[in-house]
Amino acid sequence: MMGLAKPINTTGELCPLWKKDVSKVCHTCPWFTLLRGKDPQSEKEIDEWACAIAFGPILACEVSQRTNQLGAAIESFRNEMKKDNAVMIQIEAAKMEQSSVRQLPKVI
């Protein structure tokens, strides 16, 4: 993210990667990331800097929700196609029946 200066994290916690206070290392770490959007569980707005590893569970929930939505959309599309195909089969069967009736040889 060009132009955004990483803020210095609050003191008190230790970074599990660097084993140092987060206020000393986070702003220098490439995984210290700004996340903006909605929390997929609470729908609260998120606009915060934190470690990308810490955002992992939030992003996993979002991916799971999107995957479920995609699955539902695909199933809905499949059901509509199945209905349309059944109608087309009936139409084609009726056409074939009409054409076979017309093509019967005349018996004298």
Rosetta blueprint (number, residue, H / E / L):
1 M L
2 M L
3 G L
4 L L
5 A L
6 K L
7 P L
8 I L
9 N L
10 T L
11 T L
12 G L
13 E L
14 L E
15 C L
16 P L
17 L L
18 W L
19 K L
20 K L
21 D E
22 V H
23 S H
24 K H
25 V H
26 C H
27 H H
28 T H
29 C L
30 P L
31 W L
32 F E
33 T E
34 L E
35 L E
36 R E
37 G E
38 K E
39 D L
40 P L
41 Q L
42 S L
43 E L
44 K L
45 E E
46 I E
47 D E
48 E E
49 W E
50 A E
51 C E
52 A L
53 I L
54 A L
55 F L
56 G H
57 P H
58 I H
59 L H
60 A H
61 C H
62 E H
63 V H
64 S H
65 Q H
66 R H
67 T H
68 N H
69 Q H
70 L H
71 G H
72 A H
73 A H
74 I H
75 E H
76 S H
77 F H
78 R H
79 N H
80 E H
81 M H
82 K H
83 K H
84 D H
85 N H
86 A H
87 V H
88 M H
89 I H
90 Q H
91 I H
92 E H
93 A H
94 A H
95 K H
96 M H
97 E H
98 Q H
99 S H
100 S H
101 V H
102 R H
103 Q L
104 L L
105 P L
106 K L
107 V L
108 I L
